[in-house]
Every structure is written in structure tokens, then in C-alpha cells.
Amino acid sequence: MNDYTWPSVFFAYFFFTVCLALAVFFFARSWKSGYWAKSSEDVKYQVFDEQDSLNGDRDATRKTETQGIR
């Protein structure tokens, strides 16, 4: 009778190690690129500000109309 417990245990530990290594790798990579910094969402607000300036008064009237509905 063969015991297949050890290969499955080794595979499970190997798989968990690979998952942990990938998680640490991508966490370190995102930390290095500034994703966790205080100013990480400045790009989002910059895009919204550019859209507001491009749309001009049309967005301002739309905002007042939707605020009245609430």
C-alpha cells in the first residue's frame, strides 16, 4: 500500500509558499511605486478637476439639478 499523504502535504506547502511570495512581491512593488503614499489619490482628483474645467458650466448646472433632487 502506498502512502500519498506526503506528496500532497509537500505540494500544499509549496503552493502556500508561492502564494505568500507573490503577495509579498506585489506588496513591495506597490509600496515602491508610491501606491501607499499620502498623495496616491492625487491623480484621481487631478483627472476630475480637468474634466470639470473641460466641461465648464454644463457640469455646474447638472450638479445643482441633481442636488435639488436629493
DSSP file (Angstrom, degrees, kcal/mol; ACC not computed):
  #  RESIDUE AA STRUCTURE BP1 BP2  ACC     N-H-->O    O-->H-N    N-H-->O    O-->H-N    TCO  KAPPA ALPHA  PHI   PSI    X-CA   Y-CA   Z-CA
    1    1 A M              0   0    0      0, 0.0     2,-0.3     0, 0.0     0, 0.0   0.000 360.0 360.0 360.0 132.2    0.0    0.0    0.0
    2    2 A N        -     0   0    0      2,-0.0     2,-0.7     1,-0.0     0, 0.0  -0.690 360.0-138.5 -94.3 145.2    1.3    3.4   -1.0
    3    3 A D        +     0   0    0     -2,-0.3     3,-0.3     1,-0.1    -1,-0.0  -0.901  20.7 177.2-104.4 113.5    1.1    6.4    1.2
    4    4 A Y     >  +     0   0    0     -2,-0.7     4,-1.1     1,-0.2     5,-0.1   0.200  56.9  95.7 -99.3  15.4    0.2    9.5   -0.9
    5    5 A T  H  > S+     0   0    0      2,-0.2     4,-2.2     1,-0.2     5,-0.2   0.931  78.7  53.5 -71.6 -45.8    0.0   11.9    2.1
    6    6 A W  H  > S+     0   0    0     -3,-0.3     4,-2.8     1,-0.2     5,-0.2   0.899 105.8  50.9 -63.3 -43.8    3.5   13.3    1.9
    7    7 A P  H  > S+     0   0    0      0, 0.0     4,-2.3     0, 0.0    -1,-0.2   0.907 112.7  47.2 -60.6 -38.3    3.3   14.4   -1.8
    8    8 A S  H  X S+     0   0    0     -4,-1.1     4,-2.3     2,-0.2    -2,-0.2   0.876 112.6  49.4 -70.8 -35.1    0.1   16.3   -1.1
    9    9 A V  H  X S+     0   0    0     -4,-2.2     4,-2.5     2,-0.2     5,-0.2   0.930 112.3  47.7 -67.4 -44.4    1.5   17.9    2.0
   10   10 A F  H  X S+     0   0    0     -4,-2.8     4,-2.5     1,-0.2    -2,-0.2   0.912 112.5  49.5 -62.0 -41.8    4.6   19.0    0.2
   11   11 A F  H  X S+     0   0    0     -4,-2.3     4,-2.8    -5,-0.2    -1,-0.2   0.913 110.3  50.6 -63.7 -42.1    2.6   20.3   -2.7
   12   12 A A  H  X S+     0   0    0     -4,-2.3     4,-2.6     2,-0.2     5,-0.2   0.938 112.7  45.2 -62.8 -47.1    0.3   22.3   -0.3
   13   13 A Y  H  X S+     0   0    0     -4,-2.5     4,-2.2     1,-0.2    -1,-0.2   0.892 113.5  50.7 -64.0 -38.5    3.3   23.9    1.5
   14   14 A F  H  X S+     0   0    0     -4,-2.5     4,-2.2    -5,-0.2    -2,-0.2   0.924 111.5  48.0 -62.8 -44.0    4.9   24.6   -1.8
   15   15 A F  H  X S+     0   0    0     -4,-2.8     4,-2.4     2,-0.2    -2,-0.2   0.913 112.0  48.8 -64.5 -43.7    1.7   26.3   -3.1
   16   16 A F  H  X S+     0   0    0     -4,-2.6     4,-2.5     1,-0.2    -1,-0.2   0.880 110.9  51.5 -63.8 -37.8    1.3   28.3    0.1
   17   17 A T  H  X S+     0   0    0     -4,-2.2     4,-2.5    -5,-0.2    -1,-0.2   0.904 109.9  48.4 -65.7 -41.5    4.9   29.5   -0.2
   18   18 A V  H  X S+     0   0    0     -4,-2.2     4,-2.4     2,-0.2    -2,-0.2   0.919 112.2  49.2 -65.0 -43.1    4.4   30.6   -3.8
   19   19 A C  H  X S+     0   0    0     -4,-2.4     4,-2.2     2,-0.2    -2,-0.2   0.919 113.0  47.0 -62.3 -43.6    1.3   32.5   -2.9
   20   20 A L  H  X S+     0   0    0     -4,-2.5     4,-2.5     2,-0.2     5,-0.2   0.908 111.6  51.0 -64.7 -42.2    2.9   34.2    0.0
   21   21 A A  H  X S+     0   0    0     -4,-2.5     4,-2.3     1,-0.2    -2,-0.2   0.904 111.4  47.7 -63.5 -41.4    6.0   35.1   -2.1
   22   22 A L  H  X S+     0   0    0     -4,-2.4     4,-2.6     2,-0.2     5,-0.2   0.899 111.5  50.8 -66.2 -39.8    3.8   36.6   -4.8
   23   23 A A  H  X S+     0   0    0     -4,-2.2     4,-2.1     2,-0.2    -2,-0.2   0.926 113.0  45.1 -63.6 -44.1    1.8   38.6   -2.2
   24   24 A V  H  X S+     0   0    0     -4,-2.5     4,-2.5     2,-0.2     5,-0.2   0.896 112.8  52.3 -66.4 -39.5    5.0   40.0   -0.6
   25   25 A F  H  X S+     0   0    0     -4,-2.3     4,-2.3    -5,-0.2    -2,-0.2   0.942 112.9  42.5 -61.3 -49.2    6.5   40.7   -4.1
   26   26 A F  H  X S+     0   0    0     -4,-2.6     4,-2.2     2,-0.2    -1,-0.2   0.832 113.3  53.3 -71.6 -30.7    3.4   42.7   -5.3
   27   27 A F  H  X S+     0   0    0     -4,-2.1     4,-2.2    -5,-0.2    -1,-0.2   0.936 111.6  45.3 -65.3 -45.9    3.1   44.5   -2.0
   28   28 A A  H  X S+     0   0    0     -4,-2.5     4,-2.3     1,-0.2    -2,-0.2   0.886 112.8  51.5 -64.4 -38.6    6.7   45.6   -2.1
   29   29 A R  H  X S+     0   0    0     -4,-2.3     4,-1.7    -5,-0.2    -1,-0.2   0.904 111.5  45.9 -66.3 -40.9    6.3   46.6   -5.7
   30   30 A S  H  <>S+     0   0    0     -4,-2.2     5,-2.4     2,-0.2     6,-0.5   0.851 112.3  51.7 -71.0 -32.7    3.2   48.7   -5.0
   31   31 A W  H ><5S+     0   0    0     -4,-2.2     3,-1.0     1,-0.2    -2,-0.2   0.911 109.7  50.3 -65.8 -41.7    4.9   50.3   -1.9
   32   32 A K  H 3<5S+     0   0    0     -4,-2.3    -2,-0.2     1,-0.2    -1,-0.2   0.852 107.6  52.7 -65.7 -35.6    7.9   51.2   -4.1
   33   33 A S  T 3<5S-     0   0    0     -4,-1.7    -1,-0.2    -5,-0.1    -2,-0.2   0.510 119.6-107.5 -82.0  -3.4    5.8   52.8   -6.8
   34   34 A G  T X 5S+     0   0    0     -3,-1.0     3,-1.1    -4,-0.4    -3,-0.2   0.659  75.5 136.0  92.3  16.7    4.1   55.0   -4.2
   35   35 A Y  T 3 <S+     0   0    0     -5,-2.4    -4,-0.2     1,-0.2     5,-0.1   0.811  77.0  45.2 -66.8 -29.3    0.6   53.4   -4.1
   36   36 A W  T 3  S+     0   0    0     -6,-0.5    -1,-0.2    -5,-0.2    -5,-0.1   0.304  90.6 113.7 -97.7   8.0    0.5   53.5   -0.3
   37   37 A A  S X  S-     0   0    0     -3,-1.1     3,-1.2     1,-0.1     4,-0.2  -0.256  80.1-110.6 -77.0 167.2    1.8   57.1    0.0
   38   38 A K  T 3  S+     0   0    0      1,-0.3     3,-0.4     2,-0.1    -1,-0.1   0.822 118.0  47.9 -66.0 -30.8   -0.4   60.0    1.3
   39   39 A S  T >  S+     0   0    0      1,-0.2     3,-1.1     2,-0.1     4,-0.3   0.061  75.8 113.3 -98.6  25.0   -0.6   61.6   -2.2
   40   40 A S  T <  S+     0   0    0     -3,-1.2     3,-0.4     1,-0.2     4,-0.2   0.779  77.9  47.1 -70.9 -25.6   -1.5   58.4   -4.0
   41   41 A E  T 3> S+     0   0    0     -3,-0.4     4,-1.6     1,-0.2     3,-0.3   0.324  80.7  98.8 -98.7   9.0   -5.0   59.6   -5.0
   42   42 A D  H <> S+     0   0    0     -3,-1.1     4,-2.1     1,-0.2    -1,-0.2   0.850  78.1  59.3 -62.0 -33.4   -3.9   63.0   -6.2
   43   43 A V  H  > S+     0   0    0     -3,-0.4     4,-2.2    -4,-0.3    -1,-0.2   0.900 102.5  53.1 -62.3 -40.3   -4.0   61.7   -9.8
   44   44 A K  H  > S+     0   0    0     -3,-0.3     4,-2.1     1,-0.2    -1,-0.2   0.931 111.2  44.8 -61.3 -46.2   -7.7   60.9   -9.4
   45   45 A Y  H  X S+     0   0    0     -4,-1.6     4,-2.4     1,-0.2    -1,-0.2   0.835 109.7  56.3 -69.3 -31.0   -8.6   64.3   -8.2
   46   46 A Q  H  X S+     0   0    0     -4,-2.1     4,-2.2     2,-0.2    -1,-0.2   0.906 107.4  48.7 -65.4 -40.5   -6.5   65.9  -11.0
   47   47 A V  H  X S+     0   0    0     -4,-2.2     4,-2.1     2,-0.2    -2,-0.2   0.916 111.6  49.3 -64.7 -43.2   -8.5   64.0  -13.6
   48   48 A F  H  X S+     0   0    0     -4,-2.1     4,-2.1     1,-0.2    -2,-0.2   0.896 110.8  50.2 -64.3 -39.0  -11.8   65.1  -12.0
   49   49 A D  H  X S+     0   0    0     -4,-2.4     4,-2.2     1,-0.2    -1,-0.2   0.892 109.6  51.0 -65.6 -39.1  -10.6   68.7  -12.0
   50   50 A E  H  X S+     0   0    0     -4,-2.2     4,-2.0     2,-0.2    -1,-0.2   0.891 109.5  50.6 -65.1 -38.6   -9.5   68.5  -15.6
   51   51 A Q  H  X S+     0   0    0     -4,-2.1     4,-2.5     2,-0.2     5,-0.2   0.903 109.8  50.7 -65.2 -40.2  -13.0   67.1  -16.5
   52   52 A D  H  X S+     0   0    0     -4,-2.1     4,-1.7     1,-0.2     7,-0.2   0.908 111.7  46.8 -63.6 -41.6  -14.7   70.0  -14.7
   53   53 A S  H  < S+     0   0    0     -4,-2.2    -1,-0.2     1,-0.2    -2,-0.2   0.838 114.0  48.4 -71.6 -30.6  -12.6   72.6  -16.4
   54   54 A L  H  < S+     0   0    0     -4,-2.0    -2,-0.2     1,-0.2    -1,-0.2   0.884 113.9  45.3 -74.1 -38.5  -13.2   71.0  -19.8
   55   55 A N  H >< S-     0   0    0     -4,-2.5     3,-1.2     1,-0.2    -2,-0.2   0.760  89.7-179.6 -78.7 -24.8  -17.0   70.7  -19.3
   56   56 A G  T >X  -     0   0    0     -4,-1.7     4,-0.8     1,-0.2     3,-0.6  -0.355  60.0  -7.0  68.1-135.4  -17.3   74.2  -18.0
   57   57 A D  H 3> S+     0   0    0      1,-0.2     4,-2.1     2,-0.2    -1,-0.2   0.699 120.3  75.9 -72.6 -21.1  -20.7   75.5  -16.9
   58   58 A R  H <> S+     0   0    0     -3,-1.2     4,-1.6     1,-0.2    -1,-0.2   0.906  98.9  44.8 -59.5 -41.8  -22.6   72.5  -18.2
   59   59 A D  H <> S+     0   0    0     -3,-0.6     4,-2.5    -7,-0.2    -1,-0.2   0.854 108.1  58.0 -70.2 -34.5  -21.4   70.4  -15.2
   60   60 A A  H  X S+     0   0    0     -4,-0.8     4,-1.6     1,-0.2    -2,-0.2   0.901 108.8  44.9 -63.8 -40.1  -22.2   73.2  -12.8
   61   61 A T  H  X S+     0   0    0     -4,-2.1     4,-1.9     2,-0.2    -1,-0.2   0.872 111.8  53.0 -70.7 -35.3  -25.8   73.3  -13.8
   62   62 A R  H  X S+     0   0    0     -4,-1.6     4,-2.2    -5,-0.2    -2,-0.2   0.895 107.2  52.4 -65.8 -39.5  -26.0   69.5  -13.7
   63   63 A K  H  X S+     0   0    0     -4,-2.5     4,-1.8     1,-0.2    -1,-0.2   0.900 109.8  47.7 -63.5 -40.4  -24.7   69.5  -10.2
   64   64 A T  H  X S+     0   0    0     -4,-1.6     4,-1.3     2,-0.2    -1,-0.2   0.856 110.7  52.2 -70.1 -33.7  -27.3   71.9   -9.0
   65   65 A E  H  X S+     0   0    0     -4,-1.9     4,-0.9     1,-0.2    -2,-0.2   0.920 112.1  44.8 -67.2 -43.3  -30.1   70.0  -10.7
   66   66 A T  H  X S+     0   0    0     -4,-2.2     4,-1.2     1,-0.2     3,-0.2   0.822 108.5  57.1 -73.1 -29.3  -29.1   66.7   -9.0
   67   67 A Q  H  < S+     0   0    0     -4,-1.8    -1,-0.2     1,-0.2    -2,-0.2   0.841 103.2  54.8 -68.9 -31.0  -28.6   68.3   -5.6
   68   68 A G  H  < S+     0   0    0     -4,-1.3    -1,-0.2     1,-0.2    -2,-0.2   0.796 102.7  57.4 -70.6 -27.1  -32.2   69.6   -5.8
   69   69 A I  H  <        0   0    0     -4,-0.9    -1,-0.2     1,-0.3    -2,-0.2   0.859 360.0 360.0 -72.4 -35.8  -33.5   66.0   -6.3
   70   70 A R     <        0   0    0     -4,-1.2    -1,-0.3    -3,-0.0    -2,-0.1   0.520 360.0 360.0 -65.0 360.0  -31.9   64.6   -3.2
